[in-house]
């Protein structure tokens, strides 16, 4: 994954609260952008992010990311 791709997915983290909140915001933005850029192909996204498919599904649940959220913003 290129630095440009990561930069475009990065939300504005200034003033986003605690480190935990900033990390959560960044993770959510990166996963959403990755799903959009890869036609919601979760296996491909997991591989690109360097995590297992089960970890991706865990993150989707943890971050309240649903398939329709990806489709709506595409």
Backbone bond lengths (Angstrom), bond angles and torsions (degrees), N, CA, C in turn:
res aa  C-N    CA-C-N  psi(-1)  N-CA   C-N-CA  omega(-1)  CA-C   N-CA-C  phi
1 X - - - 1.448 - - 1.525 107.67 -
2 X 1.312 116.17 133.48 1.460 119.94 -176.46 1.526 111.10 -82.28
3 X 1.333 114.80 160.00 1.465 120.30 177.18 1.522 111.10 -64.12
4 X 1.352 116.97 -34.85 1.465 120.37 178.75 1.519 110.98 -61.23
5 X 1.333 116.03 -42.18 1.459 120.72 179.88 1.524 110.20 -62.13
6 X 1.319 116.69 -44.34 1.459 121.06 -179.22 1.521 110.03 -65.60
7 X 1.326 117.68 -40.61 1.462 121.38 -179.94 1.519 111.52 -63.21
8 X 1.335 117.98 -40.72 1.462 119.65 -179.28 1.517 111.77 -68.42
9 X 1.323 117.26 -26.08 1.461 120.64 -179.73 1.522 112.30 -86.24
10 X 1.333 117.37 -9.86 1.460 120.62 -174.26 1.524 111.36 -78.77
11 X 1.318 116.57 123.05 1.467 119.38 175.60 1.525 109.59 -74.79
12 X 1.310 116.37 167.01 1.457 120.13 174.85 1.528 107.76 -71.72
13 X 1.312 116.42 110.91 1.457 120.68 -174.92 1.529 113.26 -92.41
14 X 1.311 117.86 -7.91 1.456 120.89 179.83 1.521 108.85 -66.36
15 X 1.311 116.09 126.27 1.450 121.00 178.60 1.515 113.95 74.78
16 X 1.337 116.56 20.46 1.464 118.59 -177.41 1.524 112.59 -90.34
17 X 1.307 117.50 14.13 1.461 119.84 175.33 1.509 112.93 95.56
18 X 1.318 114.61 -139.66 1.461 120.33 -175.90 1.528 110.95 -74.38
19 X 1.312 115.72 166.40 1.459 121.16 176.29 1.524 110.18 -58.58
20 X 1.312 116.83 -41.44 1.461 121.38 179.76 1.530 110.59 -60.37
21 X 1.332 117.07 -42.78 1.465 121.20 178.89 1.529 111.15 -66.61
22 X 1.329 116.93 -38.91 1.462 120.70 179.19 1.524 110.95 -66.62
23 X 1.324 117.27 -41.55 1.465 121.29 178.46 1.523 109.70 -63.72
24 X 1.311 116.74 -44.54 1.470 120.92 179.32 1.530 110.39 -60.93
25 X 1.321 117.49 -43.50 1.456 122.07 179.30 1.527 110.80 -62.90
26 X 1.317 117.10 -43.10 1.463 121.32 178.92 1.527 110.82 -65.79
27 X 1.321 117.36 -45.76 1.467 120.85 178.73 1.524 110.75 -57.99
28 X 1.315 116.11 -45.20 1.468 120.57 -178.52 1.520 110.51 -62.21
29 X 1.329 116.74 -47.08 1.463 120.90 -179.40 1.527 111.42 -63.49
30 X 1.317 117.20 -42.48 1.459 121.38 -179.19 1.522 111.56 -65.57
31 X 1.311 116.93 -43.22 1.466 120.26 179.45 1.527 110.52 -67.12
32 X 1.326 117.92 -45.56 1.468 120.80 178.76 1.526 111.16 -59.62
33 X 1.314 117.22 -47.55 1.465 120.87 -179.86 1.524 110.79 -64.31
34 X 1.310 117.28 -38.79 1.470 121.18 178.66 1.525 110.66 -64.44
35 X 1.328 116.71 -42.04 1.462 120.47 178.18 1.522 110.94 -64.20
36 X 1.327 117.01 -44.25 1.464 120.42 179.12 1.524 111.17 -62.24
37 X 1.318 116.58 -45.38 1.463 121.57 -176.84 1.525 112.40 -68.05
38 X 1.319 117.13 -19.04 1.462 121.44 -176.72 1.524 112.28 -119.74
39 X 1.316 116.28 30.80 1.469 122.94 175.71 1.527 113.05 50.75
40 X 1.313 115.89 38.32 1.468 122.66 177.10 1.535 113.52 63.40
41 X 1.341 116.57 22.72 1.466 122.07 178.99 1.533 108.55 -79.19
42 X 1.314 115.55 95.09 1.467 120.74 -173.09 1.533 113.12 -64.27
43 X 1.315 117.60 -37.25 1.470 119.70 177.70 1.524 111.11 -62.24
44 X 1.317 116.18 -43.27 1.460 120.85 179.17 1.532 110.69 -65.48
45 X 1.315 116.37 -43.63 1.467 121.06 179.68 1.526 110.57 -62.48
46 X 1.321 117.23 -44.66 1.470 120.23 178.38 1.523 110.17 -57.96
47 X 1.320 116.58 -44.35 1.462 120.72 -179.79 1.531 110.52 -64.09
48 X 1.342 117.15 -45.35 1.464 120.79 178.80 1.529 112.71 -60.36
49 X 1.337 115.36 -37.59 1.464 120.05 -178.90 1.529 112.82 -83.17
50 X 1.336 116.39 -8.56 1.461 119.92 178.00 1.517 113.39 75.25
51 X 1.343 115.79 31.07 1.462 119.84 177.94 1.527 108.61 -128.16
52 X 1.309 116.13 163.48 1.465 120.05 178.02 1.525 109.49 -74.87
53 X 1.312 115.21 160.63 1.467 119.84 178.11 1.524 110.70 -62.43
54 X 1.333 116.51 -36.67 1.473 118.98 178.60 1.532 110.94 -67.16
55 X 1.332 117.32 -35.23 1.470 119.88 176.34 1.514 110.90 -66.65
56 X 1.335 116.46 -37.65 1.463 119.14 177.54 1.522 110.44 -63.78
57 X 1.327 117.08 -45.84 1.469 119.48 178.61 1.527 111.08 -61.79
58 X 1.309 117.66 -37.21 1.468 121.32 176.85 1.527 110.16 -62.54
59 X 1.342 116.10 -43.76 1.469 120.70 179.10 1.533 110.86 -65.41
60 X 1.324 117.07 -40.19 1.469 120.25 178.67 1.527 110.44 -58.77
61 X 1.324 115.90 -43.42 1.469 119.94 179.07 1.528 110.72 -68.14
62 X 1.323 115.99 -45.74 1.466 122.09 -178.32 1.533 111.43 -60.81
63 X 1.332 116.92 -37.72 1.462 121.97 -176.34 1.531 112.54 -96.78
64 X 1.333 116.31 7.96 1.475 122.59 178.86 1.527 112.28 53.89
65 X 1.324 115.62 46.32 1.460 121.11 177.04 1.520 107.78 -100.23
66 X 1.314 115.46 118.95 1.461 121.39 179.24 1.518 108.90 -112.04
67 X 1.329 117.05 158.16 1.459 121.34 -178.00 1.523 112.43 -55.28
68 X 1.324 117.52 -39.28 1.465 118.77 -178.32 1.530 112.11 -66.80
69 X 1.332 118.02 -26.14 1.462 121.26 177.16 1.522 110.62 -66.29
70 X 1.323 115.78 -35.35 1.462 120.65 178.24 1.523 109.81 -70.70
71 X 1.315 117.27 -44.71 1.461 122.62 -177.33 1.524 111.79 -66.62
72 X 1.324 117.96 -39.28 1.464 122.34 -176.48 1.520 112.48 -62.64
73 X 1.321 117.26 -35.53 1.453 120.35 -174.09 1.513 112.37 -97.41
74 X 1.320 117.16 0.95 1.477 120.94 -178.41 1.511 111.32 -70.48
